[in-house]
Amino acid sequence: MNGQSQLTYSPMQRYATLVSAILGFSLDGYSLLIISFVVLPITKSFHTSVASLGVVFSLQLVFSMVGGVIFGNYADLIGRRRLLLLSIAIYSLGSLLSAFSWNVFALALFRSLVGIGLGGEWGVGMALYNEVWTVKRRALGGGIIQGSFIFGIMLAGVVAHWALTTYLLSGWRVALATGFLSLIPIMIVRLALPESQLWQRAVMQRSKETPSPRNTKNVPFKAIFHPDNRKYTFIGLIMVACYMYAFYAIASIMPTVLTTLYKVPATLSASITTWATFLGALTYVIIGFLGDVWGRKASFLIAQSLSVVGFLLFIIFTVGIRVPIGTSFVHWPIFWAYLLFYMGSASFAVFGVWFSELYPTRARSTGISTIYMVGRGMSALAPIVAASSMNLGLLSGTFAAIVLFGLPWILRETRGVDLSEELQMGLANN
């Protein structure tokens, strides 16, 4: 029996795949959000409004959906490795061109290019990682990969601050251009990156099947809506949309809560956010580890329960009781609400792994790319709602967090699953 555990990857190839996914997803967070740290200098350079830059940011999310669907589909058709390299080249080029934008329209065009590349990178990289990495530690690696997104955001803040203080008004151009430098370490790592042997086997099996117009499983995008898979597609879309909506419902208003409601100085506000995000990122690793020990469902629900509690505390200490910060933010209730929220965001530590194990090989990249990127785009309403009404943002975010807690119960557990079983058992055939 030629199971996944018997695939012939060298240790270097396996670790190159893991490191590649970590770098890719951390630079997803970096490249996607670095523009948010340089909004004001851009508005001064182009004599435009913050609202117009908000449109630019939204376009990144919209085109990441496009990139996710297109790259995911073609990664299932022509291979993981080459599509990964192409997606990285596209968002790196878009980052570099963004630095030379001459007006808002040009910036929107180039950041849309960034969105396309970033949209393609995550799903394709996650599919390859799950097909190459060892079964016993798959969720742990997935947790590290997902948590790297937060570190990418933190790095973007540091680099943007350096660029703006060093180059003043032209610093935003330097900050955006640094996204191109990400191409260098990733390309070095990907010299050792293998192609997925599971994908190659699926292609060989598909070539032996009798062509039929009714065989939708041979068309990746149609395959994710096949009766065998569409439950995962619809549940996955709702889960991602709820997760992202809940996340942005808090993340987009937290600075306002601290500075306006609690009169917290900007430096202390930054310190609180840094601690919460750092400890939240570490929680991704813990939840990933638990995903291998107790299962995907249990670890997801543990983290999501923290998120729900965090939301409830937020409502209590913003809408209801206002507790002053006192001598230290560690003794401040709303800090712990913020921390629980970020720790709860680690529920998605096992998401990429779990859904990769639910989809068949021939539609895996399409499935996880589509649900993640389209679901992320569907959540774009959250900052708008939260900006119009903080209370409505909190209440709707709490509702989304509760829905997210309920959905995983109807998914099957996949801990320890061998991804090659569908090929061995002929489940890929009609």
C-alpha positions in Angstrom: 0.0 0.0 0.0 1.6 3.2 -1.2 0.2 5.6 1.4 1.1 9.2 1.9 3.6 8.2 4.6 5.6 6.3 2.0 6.0 9.1 -0.5 9.6 9.7 -1.4 10.4 13.3 -0.2 13.8 14.1 1.3 13.9 15.9 4.6 15.1 19.0 2.7 12.1 19.0 0.4 9.7 18.6 3.3 11.3 21.5 5.3 11.5 23.6 2.2 7.8 23.2 1.7 7.1 24.2 5.3 9.4 27.2 5.3 8.1 28.2 1.9 4.5 28.2 3.3 5.6 30.1 6.4 7.4 32.8 4.4 4.6 33.0 1.9 1.8 33.5 4.4 3.8 35.9 6.6 4.5 38.0 3.5 0.8 37.8 2.6 0.1 39.7 5.9 3.1 42.0 5.3 2.3 42.9 1.7 -1.4 43.1 2.2 -1.4 45.4 5.2 1.8 47.5 4.9 -0.2 50.1 2.9 -2.4 50.7 6.0 0.7 52.0 7.9 1.5 54.6 5.2 -2.0 56.0 4.4 -1.4 59.6 5.6 1.8 60.2 3.6 0.2 58.8 0.5 -2.8 61.1 0.9 -0.4 64.1 1.2 1.6 63.0 -1.9 -1.5 62.5 -4.1 -3.7 65.3 -2.4 -6.4 62.8 -1.9 -8.6 61.5 1.0 -8.2 58.6 3.4 -11.5 57.3 1.9 -9.9 56.9 -1.5 -7.1 54.8 0.1 -9.8 52.7 1.7 -11.1 51.9 -1.8 -7.5 50.9 -2.8 -7.3 48.5 0.2 -10.7 47.0 -0.7 -9.6 46.4 -4.2 -6.7 44.3 -2.9 -9.2 42.1 -1.2 -11.5 41.9 -4.2 -8.6 40.9 -6.5 -7.3 38.4 -4.0 -10.6 36.6 -4.5 -9.9 36.6 -8.2 -6.4 35.3 -7.7 -7.5 32.6 -5.3 -10.0 31.2 -7.7 -7.8 31.3 -10.8 -4.5 30.1 -9.2 -6.2 27.5 -7.1 -8.0 26.1 -10.2 -4.8 26.0 -12.3 -2.7 24.5 -9.5 -5.1 21.5 -9.6 -4.7 21.3 -13.4 -1.0 22.0 -14.1 0.7 21.6 -10.7 1.4 23.3 -7.4 5.0 24.4 -7.7 4.9 26.5 -10.8 1.7 28.3 -9.8 3.3 29.1 -6.4 6.3 30.7 -8.1 4.1 32.6 -10.5 1.9 34.0 -7.7 4.9 35.2 -5.8 6.4 36.8 -8.9 3.1 38.7 -9.5 2.7 40.1 -6.0 6.4 41.0 -5.8 6.2 42.9 -9.1 3.0 44.6 -8.0 4.7 45.7 -4.7 7.6 47.2 -6.7 5.4 49.0 -9.2 3.3 50.4 -6.3 6.3 52.4 -5.2 6.4 54.2 -8.5 2.6 55.1 -8.6 1.9 58.6 -9.9 -1.7 58.9 -8.7 -4.4 57.0 -6.9 -5.6 55.2 -10.0 -2.1 53.8 -10.7 -1.7 52.8 -7.0 -5.1 51.0 -7.2 -4.0 49.2 -10.4 -0.7 48.0 -8.9 -2.2 47.0 -5.5 -4.8 45.0 -7.4 -1.9 43.1 -9.0 -0.6 42.5 -5.5 -4.0 41.2 -4.5 -4.1 38.7 -7.4 -0.7 37.3 -6.4 -1.5 37.1 -2.7 -4.8 35.5 -3.4 -3.1 32.7 -5.3 -0.3 32.1 -2.9 -2.0 30.9 0.3 -4.3 28.2 -1.1 -1.7 26.7 -3.5 1.0 26.8 -0.8 -1.3 25.2 1.8 -2.3 22.4 -0.6 1.3 21.6 -1.4 2.3 21.7 2.3 -0.5 19.3 3.3 0.5 16.9 0.5 4.2 16.9 1.4 4.4 17.3 5.2 4.2 14.4 7.6 0.8 13.3 8.7 1.5 13.2 12.4 2.6 16.9 12.7 0.4 18.4 9.9 -1.7 20.5 12.2 1.2 21.8 14.2 2.9 23.0 11.0 -0.4 24.5 9.8 -0.6 26.5 13.0 2.8 27.9 12.5 2.0 28.8 9.0 -1.3 30.6 10.0 0.3 32.3 12.9 3.1 33.7 10.6 0.4 36.0 9.1 0.3 38.0 12.3 4.1 38.3 12.5 4.0 39.6 8.9 1.7 42.4 10.0 3.9 43.3 12.9 7.0 43.4 10.6 5.1 45.6 8.2 4.5 48.1 11.0 8.2 48.1 12.0 9.4 48.5 8.4 6.8 51.3 7.7 7.9 53.2 10.8 11.6 52.9 9.7 10.8 54.0 6.1 8.7 57.0 7.2 11.2 58.2 9.8 14.2 57.7 7.4 12.8 59.0 4.1 9.9 61.2 5.4 7.2 61.9 2.8 8.8 59.5 0.2 9.1 56.8 2.9 5.8 55.3 1.8 7.3 54.4 -1.6 10.2 52.7 0.1 7.9 50.8 2.4 5.7 49.5 -0.5 8.8 48.6 -2.5 10.1 46.3 0.3 7.4 43.9 -0.7 9.5 43.1 -3.8 12.5 42.0 -1.6 10.4 39.1 -0.3 11.0 37.4 -3.6 14.6 36.8 -2.7 14.4 34.5 0.4 11.3 32.7 -1.0 13.0 31.9 -4.4 16.0 30.6 -2.5 13.9 28.3 -0.4 11.9 27.1 -3.4 15.0 25.8 -5.2 14.5 22.8 -3.0 10.7 22.8 -3.4 9.2 19.6 -4.8 6.1 19.0 -6.9 3.3 17.2 -5.1 3.6 13.5 -5.8 -0.1 13.1 -4.7 -1.1 15.6 -7.4 1.1 13.8 -10.0 -0.7 10.5 -9.1 -4.1 12.2 -9.4 -3.1 13.4 -12.8 -2.1 9.9 -13.9 -5.3 8.4 -12.6 -7.4 11.1 -14.3 -5.7 10.3 -17.6 -6.9 6.7 -17.4 -10.5 7.7 -16.9 -13.0 7.7 -19.7 -13.8 11.3 -20.6 -17.4 12.3 -20.0 -19.3 15.6 -20.1 -21.0 14.5 -16.9 -17.7 13.9 -15.1 -17.5 17.3 -13.3 -14.8 16.0 -10.9 -12.2 16.6 -13.7 -13.0 20.3 -13.7 -11.6 21.6 -10.4 -13.9 24.6 -9.9 -16.9 22.5 -10.7 -15.6 19.7 -8.6 -15.8 21.8 -5.4 -19.6 22.1 -6.0 -20.0 18.3 -6.8 -22.4 16.6 -4.3 -19.3 14.9 -2.6 -17.7 18.3 -1.9 -20.2 21.1 -2.0 -21.0 20.8 1.7 -17.4 21.7 2.6 -17.4 24.6 0.1 -20.5 26.2 1.5 -19.6 25.6 5.1 -16.0 26.8 4.5 -17.2 30.0 2.8 -19.5 30.8 5.8 -16.7 29.9 8.3 -14.1 32.2 6.6 -16.6 35.0 6.2 -17.7 34.8 9.9 -14.1 34.5 11.1 -12.9 37.5 9.1 -16.0 39.6 9.9 -15.5 38.9 13.6 -11.8 39.7 13.4 -12.1 43.0 11.6 -15.1 44.0 13.7 -12.7 44.2 16.7 -9.4 45.0 15.0 -10.8 48.0 13.1 -12.2 49.7 16.2 -9.7 48.8 18.9 -7.6 51.9 18.4 -10.7 54.0 18.7 -11.8 52.2 21.8 -8.5 52.8 23.5 -7.9 56.4 22.5 -11.4 57.7 22.5 -13.3 55.8 25.2 -10.4 55.1 27.6 -8.1 58.1 26.7 -5.1 55.8 26.3 -1.9 57.4 25.0 -0.8 56.3 21.5 2.4 54.6 22.8 0.5 52.6 25.4 -2.2 51.7 22.8 0.6 50.3 20.5 2.1 48.4 23.4 -1.3 46.8 24.2 -1.8 45.8 20.6 1.7 44.4 20.3 1.4 42.2 23.3 -2.1 40.9 22.3 -1.0 40.1 18.8 2.3 38.4 19.9 0.6 36.2 22.4 -2.2 35.5 19.9 0.4 34.3 17.3 1.9 31.9 19.9 -1.6 30.5 20.5 -1.7 29.5 16.8 1.2 27.1 17.5 -0.5 25.7 20.6 -3.8 25.2 18.8 -2.0 23.5 15.9 -0.2 21.2 18.3 -3.5 20.3 20.0 -5.0 19.7 16.5 -2.6 16.8 16.1 -3.2 15.5 19.7 -6.9 16.0 20.2 -8.1 16.5 16.6 -9.0 19.4 14.3 -12.5 19.9 15.7 -11.6 20.0 19.4 -8.7 22.4 18.9 -10.8 24.7 16.7 -13.6 24.8 19.2 -11.3 25.4 22.2 -9.8 28.5 20.5 -13.2 29.7 19.2 -14.7 29.6 22.7 -12.0 32.0 23.8 -13.0 34.3 21.0 -16.7 34.2 22.0 -15.7 35.0 25.7 -13.5 37.9 24.4 -16.4 39.4 22.5 -18.8 39.2 25.4 -16.2 40.9 27.6 -15.7 43.6 25.0 -19.4 44.4 25.0 -19.4 44.5 28.8 -16.4 46.8 29.1 -17.2 49.1 26.2 -21.0 49.4 25.9 -21.5 48.8 29.7 -18.9 49.2 32.4 -15.8 51.4 31.8 -12.9 50.3 34.1 -9.9 52.8 34.2 -6.5 51.4 33.2 -4.9 52.1 36.6 -1.2 51.4 37.1 -0.8 48.6 34.5 -2.8 47.4 31.5 -2.2 43.8 32.8 -4.7 44.6 35.5 -7.1 46.1 33.0 -10.2 44.0 32.1 -10.4 45.2 28.5 -6.8 44.2 27.8 -7.8 40.6 28.7 -10.8 40.9 26.5 -8.5 42.0 23.7 -6.1 39.2 24.5 -8.8 36.5 24.6 -10.0 37.8 21.2 -6.6 37.4 19.7 -6.0 34.0 21.2 -9.4 33.0 20.0 -8.4 34.0 16.5 -6.1 31.0 16.6 -9.1 28.8 15.8 -8.0 29.1 12.2 -4.7 27.5 13.0 -6.1 24.2 11.8 -8.5 25.6 9.1 -6.1 25.2 6.2 -5.1 21.7 7.3 -8.6 20.6 8.1 -10.2 21.6 4.8 -7.2 20.3 2.8 -8.0 16.9 4.3 -11.7 17.2 3.4 -11.2 18.0 -0.3 -9.9 15.4 -2.8 -6.5 15.9 -4.4 -7.8 17.0 -7.8 -9.8 19.9 -6.3 -7.8 20.6 -3.1 -6.1 23.8 -4.1 -9.2 25.1 -5.8 -11.4 24.3 -2.8 -9.2 25.9 -0.1 -8.2 28.9 -2.2 -11.8 29.7 -3.1 -13.3 29.4 0.3 -10.5 31.3 2.0 -10.2 34.2 -0.5 -13.9 34.6 -1.4 -14.8 34.3 2.3 -12.2 37.0 3.1 -13.7 39.2 0.5 -17.2 38.7 1.8 -16.1 40.0 5.2 -15.1 43.4 3.8 -18.4 44.8 5.2 -17.1 44.5 8.8 -14.9 47.7 9.0 -17.7 49.7 7.4 -20.3 48.5 9.9 -17.9 49.0 12.8 -17.0 52.5 11.6 -20.6 53.6 11.3 -21.6 52.2 14.7 -19.2 50.6 17.2 -22.0 48.9 19.2 -23.5 47.4 16.0 -20.0 46.3 15.0 -19.5 44.5 18.3 -22.9 42.9 18.3 -22.7 41.7 14.7 -19.1 40.5 15.3 -20.3 38.6 18.4 -23.0 36.9 16.3 -20.4 35.9 13.7 -18.1 34.5 16.4 -21.0 32.4 17.8 -22.0 31.1 14.3 -18.3 30.2 13.8 -18.4 28.2 17.0 -21.4 26.2 15.8 -20.4 25.3 12.3 -17.4 22.9 12.9 -19.7 20.5 14.8 -21.1 19.3 11.5 -17.7 18.6 9.9 -16.1 15.2 10.1 -12.8 14.8 12.0 -9.7 14.2 9.8 -6.9 13.8 12.3 -4.4 11.3 11.0 -6.0 11.0 7.6 -3.9 9.7 4.7 -4.5 12.0 1.8 -3.6 9.3 -0.7 -6.5 7.0 0.3 -8.9 8.6 -2.2 -6.6 7.6 -5.0 -6.0 4.1 -3.7 -9.7 3.4 -3.2 -10.7 5.0 -6.5 -12.9 7.7 -4.8 -11.8 10.2 -7.4 -13.8 8.4 -10.0 -17.5 8.9 -10.7 
